[in-house]
Amino acid sequence: MSANALSQHYAEQLRQVRDGLPAELPEWLAGRRRGAAQRFADAGFPDPRQEEWKYTNVRPIATKPFATTATDVPVASDALAGLGFEGLDAYRMVFVDGRFRAEFSDLNDLPEGATVQSLSAMLGGDAARLEPLLGTLAHDRFSSFAAANMAFMSDGAVILLGKGVRLERPIHLLLVGAAGSPATWSHPRILVQAAEGAEVTIIEHYADLEGASGFTNTVTELRAEAGAQVRHYLVQDHADSAYHVGSVFVQQRRDSRVTSHNVNLGGRLVRHDLNIDLTEPGSEIELNGLFLVGGRQHVDTHTRVHHSSPHTTSREQYRGIGQGHGRGVFKGRVLVERGAQKTDAQQHSANLLLSPNAEIDTKPELEIYADDVKCAHGATVGQLDETSLYYLRSRGIDAESARGMLVFAFADEVLERMELAPVRTSIERRLAARLPEAGAMDVIG
Amino acid sequence: MTQENTAMLKINNLQARVENGTPILKGIDLEVRPGEVHAIMGPNGSGKSTLCQVLGGRDGYEVTGGTVEYQGKDLFELEPEERAREGLLLGFQYPVEIPGVKNIYLLKEAYNAQRKHRGEPEADTFQFLKLVREKLQMMQMDESFLHRAVNVGFSGGEKKRNEILQMLVLEPKLALLDETDSGLDIDALKVVSEGVNKLRSPDRAIVLVTHYQRLLSHIEPDFVHVLSAGRIIKSGDKTLAQELERSGYQGIIEEAA
């Protein structure tokens, strides 16, 4: 029996799922959910003895009795106002504790060929469209959390773009946790399908209302068909008391291009898995990541890029900053299959430790079975460069500000790759506020 | 020249070494008054760079004896940033690349740090840009330099121009230029020298540290000092530099020995 076996509390919740699924649920979905519930019941929570969970013990999650929510909690709309991105013109879907809230959302003026709906609405209507899309990239086998998400799934976002449909405005998915007693866990599922030549920008954004300390367990399945272009922002800005596990699955077809920006600022215990499958020639992924851990925060990111076809490209840059007693983990796996000739894969992980008590582990993993490929990787963990500090001070800038400038600059090299200026600027501000030494910095664009 | 003024910089029997290393500076004496341009010349390993770093306040150097007064204050009591705000600016031999920090941002922060130090209001962006544009023109630098990261991807010549640009914006009282001529082609040397000459004024002093005489044909010094094995072994006027050019360091060193 594993050290993180399911408590009685969760076993009971799973029993209710298995026995109590609503009769109107399509049979295919009921089957998948029951299967997932069984898988989670059998496996329990992951255990640090499992290689993939070596650095992250989810015991704090496993031992807490998170509850599921079945009703909408009251939320004042001005409580949400401060959580957004100032100046962002976007379609908006707001979720509170995983439940879609139409009253805070805005999906007006979607072009023809674009379906953007809550998962609950879609399942109540055109559910058959989801059968090939839901749970087919994200297998329950992937992890107990992916299985739990399927088992307890109640809501989420569905974004389906027909051939050649280009959304001019981004879609902002704002998923917030509310304060509750007991704290809740929610299992949002996000499904994206960009058909041939479609283009879209999606911001998957997690935050919390005052006093929230819940657990968000999300799964995102994203398909980019031939020539599609998808920009995916994953912004985790939870309260420092909140828990978050998120798994993203991306499948790319011929000549598709996906950009992933993954920013982690908040959270007490956070784990992300980004799984990219480049299945056809010409597909390209760009992965940009930044995490900041301070206090007692723990943020663990695993990326897996699977080059399963020739002529595929990946560009990956992750940066981490550790302060206080923060703990960060980055593990980046690149797998190049035997037939995937002319693969071009680059991965770089750079990390900055600002405190003697902070720790960051970085682990690149390259597995290459083809012989005509270009693969490069690099990983560093270090402190601020003394020469740079001296140079700034020699220009009259005090040591503290100089340190702040250098840390901020280190982070900004990732952020400046974001195309959406309002998102970038807002993140820069939140980042500066979280860097004590850079707190007073004004952000110059 | 205003010889009757008190010295701006007064170095008295300065001895220093790299932390826990062998002595490098073995008793330097030097006085610099407002309006003067001094050149300190010397072969490799004579202590030129150590002198600059000690005056700039870099960590890793240890002063083992002597004093340095800057504008009547004990220089070693001042942090590197305080020295800069008080008007002592060091031009680096190897200007540092700082990814992610834009040139304009560094310039503005440095400029305002100095103003704040003097109790003056910070410059607004418009005023500041106007000032910087004027200085850019002097250095024949394109405005795009402002939006590039500090020294990142700059050629050797561009880096040195950038150092002088900072000087022109920050208007130091005492500019200490560490081998500003190294790595410059003839055209860049001319631009950089013209920039330094623009700094010359009766209330400002310049110390040029250099290996070669060629810089001094563009910036005419009032005094030339020869540094060898951690000591100034000979001082004179600009003709000393010409003498060095003819007979090399070896001749002067032997003559002084």
Chai-1 contact restraints between the chains, C-beta under 6 A:
chainA,res_idxA,chainB,res_idxB,connection_type,confidence,min_distance_angstrom,max_distance_angstrom,comment,restraint_id
A,T387,B,V96,contact,1.0,0.0,6.0,A-B,restraint_1
A,S388,B,V96,contact,1.0,0.0,6.0,A-B,restraint_2
A,S388,B,I98,contact,1.0,0.0,6.0,A-B,restraint_3
A,Y390,B,R58,contact,1.0,0.0,6.0,A-B,restraint_4
A,Y391,B,V96,contact,1.0,0.0,6.0,A-B,restraint_5
A,R393,B,P80,contact,1.0,0.0,6.0,A-B,restraint_6
A,R393,B,E81,contact,1.0,0.0,6.0,A-B,restraint_7
A,S394,B,G56,contact,1.0,0.0,6.0,A-B,restraint_8
A,S394,B,P80,contact,1.0,0.0,6.0,A-B,restraint_9
A,S394,B,A84,contact,1.0,0.0,6.0,A-B,restraint_10
A,S394,B,L90,contact,1.0,0.0,6.0,A-B,restraint_11
A,R395,B,A84,contact,1.0,0.0,6.0,A-B,restraint_12
A,R395,B,A110,contact,1.0,0.0,6.0,A-B,restraint_13
A,G396,B,E81,contact,1.0,0.0,6.0,A-B,restraint_14
A,G396,B,A84,contact,1.0,0.0,6.0,A-B,restraint_15
A,G396,B,R85,contact,1.0,0.0,6.0,A-B,restraint_16
A,G396,B,A110,contact,1.0,0.0,6.0,A-B,restraint_17
A,G396,B,A113,contact,1.0,0.0,6.0,A-B,restraint_18
A,G396,B,Q114,contact,1.0,0.0,6.0,A-B,restraint_19
A,I397,B,E81,contact,1.0,0.0,6.0,A-B,restraint_20
A,I397,B,E109,contact,1.0,0.0,6.0,A-B,restraint_21
A,I397,B,A110,contact,1.0,0.0,6.0,A-B,restraint_22
A,I397,B,A113,contact,1.0,0.0,6.0,A-B,restraint_23
A,D398,B,E81,contact,1.0,0.0,6.0,A-B,restraint_24
A,M405,B,V101,contact,1.0,0.0,6.0,A-B,restraint_25
A,A409,B,G100,contact,1.0,0.0,6.0,A-B,restraint_26
A,A409,B,V101,contact,1.0,0.0,6.0,A-B,restraint_27
A,D412,B,G100,contact,1.0,0.0,6.0,A-B,restraint_28
A,E413,B,G100,contact,1.0,0.0,6.0,A-B,restraint_29
A,I444,B,Y105,contact,1.0,0.0,6.0,A-B,restraint_30
